[in-house]
Amino acid sequence: MAMEDRNVIEVRGLNHWFGTGDARKQALYDLDLTIEAGSFTVLMGPSGSGKTTVLTLLGCLRSVQDGSVRLLGQELNGASEPTLIALRRRLGFIFQAHNLHESLTALQNVMMGLQVHGGIPHRLAVRAATHALGLVGLSDRVDYLPANLSGGQKQRVAVARALIGNPALVLADEPTAALDADSAAEVVGLLKRLGSVRGTTTLLVTHDNRILERADRILVLEDGRIVSDTIA
Ligand SMILES: Nc1ncnc2c1ncn2[C@@H]1O[C@H](COP(=O)(O)OP(=O)(O)OP(=O)(O)O)[C@@H](O)[C@H]1O
């Protein structure tokens, strides 16, 4: 396999700052990180250690200021907006707050995950969304509005929305924080299955012990530095 196929993420000498002038503060220091395709990696660390900053940089949601970030074989530092948009389409995002549209059904919410791809015929989008909801065990809830779903079910709809475009990389920020033990286990099980079946890579920020024990690798950030990197 070519290097870019095996390593979904290659970070070298990544620094990041917030603010300007006297308020300028360094959030990441000289980060190096390689993540292989199909792996399930957990990123941990105290509040303010830089976890969200890493996730948003890798997700092409903020610009790389200094250092190199190669994502799916493409350099993000200095990348053009069209390149970043094309890369974002290959990512799936899952956040703690599920961010579902309250006026749309589960099916319609999942179909929103295909919108960025554009031009997909409605009939195919419905079929793909129905399939994705089946994957997260919600085949019998496709026509429900979020208000009529439990917290765990809503988060599973968000997972289906993130997965519908068959992303190469899933970036998740505390996806199980609002879930009961069974739903959390289901979400983790699903992401791990996708890793082995489709080669989907997952990088997940969490403090949830239920997830840690199932991770392939655990990275710990402290004050903007990786202080521990454990492979299970
Ligand atoms: N938009 C911003 N403007 C200024 N400083 C910021 C901004 N975002 C983050 N920071 C600072 O950068 C550092 C890292 O923040 P980050 O949100 O990445 O940490 P985190 O590990 O995700 O924390 P938490 O677990 O609380 O979400 C912190 O010192 C934070 O105050």
Ligand as a Chemical Component Dictionary entry (heavy atoms), coordinates in Angstrom:
data_LIG
# 
_chem_comp.id                   LIG 
_chem_comp.type                 NON-POLYMER 
_chem_comp.pdbx_formal_charge   0 
_chem_comp.three_letter_code    LIG 
# 
loop_
_chem_comp_atom.comp_id 
_chem_comp_atom.atom_id 
_chem_comp_atom.alt_atom_id 
_chem_comp_atom.type_symbol 
_chem_comp_atom.charge 
_chem_comp_atom.model_Cartn_x 
_chem_comp_atom.model_Cartn_y 
_chem_comp_atom.model_Cartn_z 
_chem_comp_atom.pdbx_ordinal 
LIG N1  N1  N 0 -11.142 30.317 19.901 1  
LIG C1  C1  C 0 -10.222 30.407 20.874 2  
LIG N2  N2  N 0 -9.683  31.595 21.223 3  
LIG C2  C2  C 0 -8.734  31.689 22.171 4  
LIG N3  N3  N 0 -8.257  30.621 22.839 5  
LIG C3  C3  C 0 -8.735  29.417 22.536 6  
LIG C4  C4  C 0 -9.758  29.239 21.541 7  
LIG N4  N4  N 0 -10.028 27.914 21.458 8  
LIG C5  C5  C 0 -9.245  27.311 22.366 9  
LIG N5  N5  N 0 -8.473  28.194 23.006 10 
LIG C6  C6  C 0 -7.460  27.885 24.035 11 
LIG O1  O1  O 0 -6.596  26.883 23.536 12 
LIG C7  C7  C 0 -6.326  25.893 24.523 13 
LIG C8  C8  C 0 -6.794  24.532 24.041 14 
LIG O2  O2  O 0 -8.210  24.536 23.941 15 
LIG P1  P1  P 0 -9.059  23.289 23.435 16 
LIG O3  O3  O 0 -10.478 23.727 23.302 17 
LIG O4  O4  O 0 -8.395  22.707 22.246 18 
LIG O5  O5  O 0 -8.892  22.295 24.671 19 
LIG P2  P2  P 0 -9.685  20.954 25.003 20 
LIG O6  O6  O 0 -8.642  19.992 25.445 21 
LIG O7  O7  O 0 -10.543 20.565 23.847 22 
LIG O8  O8  O 0 -10.580 21.378 26.229 23 
LIG P3  P3  P 0 -12.049 20.836 26.678 24 
LIG O9  O9  O 0 -11.839 19.440 27.157 25 
LIG O10 O10 O 0 -12.401 21.767 27.787 26 
LIG O11 O11 O 0 -12.941 20.955 25.489 27 
LIG C9  C9  C 0 -7.018  26.391 25.795 28 
LIG O12 O12 O 0 -6.084  27.095 26.563 29 
LIG C10 C10 C 0 -8.100  27.304 25.276 30 
LIG O13 O13 O 0 -8.383  28.294 26.227 31 
# 
loop_
_chem_comp_bond.comp_id 
_chem_comp_bond.atom_id_1 
_chem_comp_bond.atom_id_2 
_chem_comp_bond.value_order 
_chem_comp_bond.pdbx_ordinal 
LIG N1  C1  SING 1  
LIG C1  N2  SING 2  
LIG C1  C4  DOUB 3  
LIG N2  C2  DOUB 4  
LIG C2  N3  SING 5  
LIG N3  C3  DOUB 6  
LIG C3  C4  SING 7  
LIG C3  N5  SING 8  
LIG C4  N4  SING 9  
LIG N4  C5  DOUB 10 
LIG C5  N5  SING 11 
LIG N5  C6  SING 12 
LIG C6  O1  SING 13 
LIG C6  C10 SING 14 
LIG O1  C7  SING 15 
LIG C7  C8  SING 16 
LIG C7  C9  SING 17 
LIG C8  O2  SING 18 
LIG O2  P1  SING 19 
LIG P1  O3  DOUB 20 
LIG P1  O4  SING 21 
LIG P1  O5  SING 22 
LIG O5  P2  SING 23 
LIG P2  O6  DOUB 24 
LIG P2  O7  SING 25 
LIG P2  O8  SING 26 
LIG O8  P3  SING 27 
LIG P3  O9  DOUB 28 
LIG P3  O10 SING 29 
LIG P3  O11 SING 30 
LIG C9  O12 SING 31 
LIG C9  C10 SING 32 
LIG C10 O13 SING 33 
# 
